[in-house]
Amino acid sequence: MNRNAWITHAARLHDAQQPFALVTVLRVQAPTSAKVGDKALVTADGQIHGWIGGGCAQPAVVKTVRQALADGHPRTIRVAPSSESAERQLGDVLEFDMACHSGGTLELFIDPVLPAATLTIIGDSPVALALAGLAPGVGFRVRRVASKAGAGDHAGAAAVIDSDDATRACERFGSSAYVVVATQGRRDLEGLKAALALKPSHLWFVASARKAGVLRDSLLAAGEDADSVARIISPAGEPIGARTPEEIALSVLASIVAARRGRAPAHESQPVAATPVPGAHTASATGGPAVTAASPCCGAKDPAATAQAMAPAVPAAASPKRSCRGD
């Protein structure tokens, strides 16, 4: 038995973006065949690569690994001999009583290793490029829909398609939990349709509230699902007073991280049309393009987050500046 067989399998599963748990023996009470420090890679379907002891502990380990992979939280378990099978929580340790002949006790730490969360960025704008550069640094696997970007602009992206066609995006990427549309005036409607085809749980659109409202109407007229369209978050990003493309990308990334951690920003609510604050990171409003394409191949039904509220209105006498995005 190769006690280090888990290393090879871990590299293979990591490259394939497949989840697994690394299980380590913390304490033993003889008699047991496992030793402190022994390790195994365990998958949700019960495959065990490495060594963590004999068959008595394995059912408890596999059961707990499945729970850890489902919620992403590590766990410590203890497998102890007993005349009957049972389990109970003792502080921060989940104890399994197992009717085993060996009579030994094992304590194991189960650490889930999950694939990087996928962020799909649609658009060729400076904000899209800046966001694609920032996101891998906080653990996102970036995919891009960027028809006009240069070859050097794709550095760090795990996958790229050069068309914003909704059918092609659907067929190539399937789905994506987090999607940002940063088209900034270039094929906005097509970019939003491609985004909806990916059925995201969260979808941000980098634009002003007024422009987003016009494009929502266009999407509805094109037959997109009303619930999905209503949940598009725009303006996108945290209100940090961002002006440059890099600052705007940072503000959007902050919202994405908050969503990944289950913390919805307090300022997100149903959007209403109004004039953006001068110098704020929302784009200035323009009219939306005409309706063109049919609904995407994958449909648009999704459990996306609620739409984001726009910034406070300026007094009527004020003349707002154009944003750095120029849309």
N, C-alpha and C positions, 0 to 999 in steps of 0.2 A: 504493500500500500504506500503510494507516494503522498506524504502528508502535505506537500506543497503543490499539489495538482491544481489547487484553486487559483494560483497566480495566472496560469495560462488561460483558464476559462474566464477569469475576471477581465483580462485584456480583450478577449474576443467579445464578450457581452458588452463591455463599455464601448467598443468600436461600433457595435451594432445597435447602440442605444437601447439595450434591453435591461430591465431592472433585475437586481439580485440583492441578497443580503450576505454580509460577511459575518460569520458566527465564530466567536472566539471563546475558548474554555478559560474561565476565570479562576475557578476553584474546583478541587476534586476531593472526595473522601473515598478512600479505597474500600472495597475493590472496584476498580474501573479501568478500562483499557485506554481512556483518554488521559492526557497529561495537560497541566497548566500551560497555556500558550498555543495549544493545538488550534487549528483553524480550518474552516470549510466554507466554501461558497455554496449557497443554497438558493434555488430559484423557486418561484411561486408554484411550479408544477411538481415540486418535490425532488428535483435532482440535487444531489449532494456531491460536491467535488472537494476533496480534502478529507480531514479526519477530525471528528468530534466525539468519538466513542461508538459503542455498538447500537443495536436496534432499539433499545429501551428508550433512549432520548430522542430518537429521530421523529416520531409522530408529534411530540410536543414542540420540537424545533420547527418543523414544517408548518404546523398550525400557526405558530407565532410569527414566522417569517411572512406568511400571507397577510397577517394583520399589519405588520410593520410596513410592508410594501404598499398597503392600501392607504395608510395615513402618513407615512414618511417618518414616523417616530421610532427611535431605538428603544429596545427593551432588554431587561435582564430577567432571565428565568432560572429556576432551580428545579431539577428533576431528582426526586428523592424516592426511596423505596417505601412501599405501603402495601397493605393487604388488599386494597381496592383503589381504583383509579379515581382521581378527583383533582380539581385545581382551585387555587384561592390566591388572592392578592395579599401579600405580606409587605406593607410599606411600598417600596418601589420595586419589589421583586415579585414576579408571578411564579408561584410554586405549583408544580405538577407532581401529584402522588401517583406513582406508577407501580403496578404489580409486576416487578421484574425479579428474575432469579439472581442477578449479580449482587444486588444489595448495596451498590455504591451510589454516591450522590454527586451530581454535576451541577455547577453554576455556570451559565453561559451568557455572553453579551451578544445581542443580535442588532447589527447595524445595517439599516437599509441603504442601498446605493441606487439612486433613481436617475434616469436619464435627465439630461439638461432640459429645462423647459424650452419649448420652441417659440420663437418670435418671428413672425412673418412681416416684413416691411415692404409696402407697395409704394413705388414712386422713385423718381430719379432726382429728386430735389436735394439741395444742400442739407436740409434737415434729415432726410432719409439716409443720406450718406453718413452724417454725423452719428445718427442713432445706431446704424449698423456697426460703427466703430466702437461705440460705448458699450453696447449690450453684452458682448461676450465677456467683458470684464466683470460682470455681476452674475455670470452663470447661465446666460441664455444662448441657445443654439439658433443662429440667425439664418433665415431663408429670405431671399429677396426676389421681388417681382420688379425688374428694373430694365426696361427695354432700351433706354438711351444711355445708361451708365457705361463708362469706359471699362476695359478689362481690369485695370488697376483698382477700380472702385469696389471690386467684389472680394477683396482680401478679408479673410475671416468669416465669410459666409459659407455655411455648410452646403447650400444649394442655391442656384439662381435660375430663373426662367426669364427669357427676354420678351415676354408678351404678357399683357394684362388681360388677355381673353379669359373670361370666367371659366369656360369649359376646360381650357388647358390648365389653369391654375388648380382646378378641382381634380383633374386627372393626375397631375404631377404631385401635388402636395396632399391631397385627400382632405385633411383638416388641420387646423392650427388653433391652439388655445388662445394665443394672444396675437392680434393683428393690428398694425398701425398703417393707415393710409396717409402718406405725406407726398401727395402728387402736386400740391400747391399750384393749381391752375392748369396743369397739363393732364388732360384725360381724367379729371376727377371722378366723373360718373362711372367710367369704365373701371377705374381703380376700386371704387366702392362696391361695384357688382362682383368683382373678383374676390374682394374681401368677404362679402356675404356668402359666396360660394364655399368658402373654407369653414363655414359654421363655427366661428370663433366664440369662445365664452366671453371674451372681452375684445371690443373693437373701438379704436380711437381714430379720429379723423382730425388732422391738423388743419384747422380753418376757423374762421370766425363763426359765431353762433348764427348770424344772418345767412351767410353762405351755406352753412350746414343745413339750415332750414329749407332753403331753396332746393338743395340736392336731395333732401329727404322726400320732398314732394315729387321730384323727378323719379326717384326710385319707386315710390308707391305707384306712380302713373305707369311705370314699366312692369308692374306686377310683382314686385318684391314683397316678401312677407312683412306685414305691418308691424308686428311685434319686434322683429329683428331690426327693422329700420329705426324704430323708436328708441332702441337701446344703443345706437351709435353715440359714442361719447365725443362731443365736440362743443366748445374748444377742448383740445387735448392738453394734458399736462397739469402739473401743480402750479399755482399762482406765485411764481418766484420773481416776477418782473423780468423774465427772459427777453432778450432782444436779438442776439446773434443766433444763427442756425445751431451752433453748438450748445448754447444755453437753452434753446427751445428743446433740442433733443434730450438734454439732461432733465428738463422738467417733465417731458413725456415719459422718460425712463423711470423717474420717481413714481409716477402713477402706475406703471406696469409692475414695478417691484411691490408696491402696496397691494395691488390686486393679487399677485402671486402669494403674498403672505396673508391674504384674507382680510386686508384692512382697506375698505373702500374709503377714498378721500371724502371728507365731510362736505366739500363744496360740490360734489356730484349730485345733480338733481335734474329734473326735466328742463331742457333748454328753452329759452324764449329769445326772440329776436330783439336786438337793441344795439346801440352804437358801442363799439369796444372802447376801453379806456385808452387814452393816448399813451403810447410807449409800452403797452402791455404786450404779452407774447402771443396774443391771438391775432389772426390775420384780418385785414380790412375786408369788408364785405363786397361781393360782386354778384351779379346775376349768375344763375346756373346754366349749364349747357342743355341742349335739347335732348329729349329721350331718344335712345337709339336701339340698344340691344334687348334681346329677350332675357327671361330669367335664367340663372346659371344652372349647370347640370346637377349640382349637388343640392339645390334648393337653398333656402336662406333661413330656415327655422333654427333658432339657437337660444340658449339661456344666457345671453350676453348681459353685461352689467348695465345699470341704469344710465341714462344720458347725463352729461355734465352740465352744470349751470354756467351761464355766461357771466362775464365780469359786470360790475355795476355800470349803469349808463352814465355818460357824461352829460352835462347840461347842454341844452339845444344850441347855445351860443358858441360852444367849444368847437374847434375844428380838429378832429383827431388825425394823428399822423398815420401814414401808411406803415404797416409792419415791415420787418426785414424780409418777410417772405414775398412781399410784392403781389399778393393776390387779393 
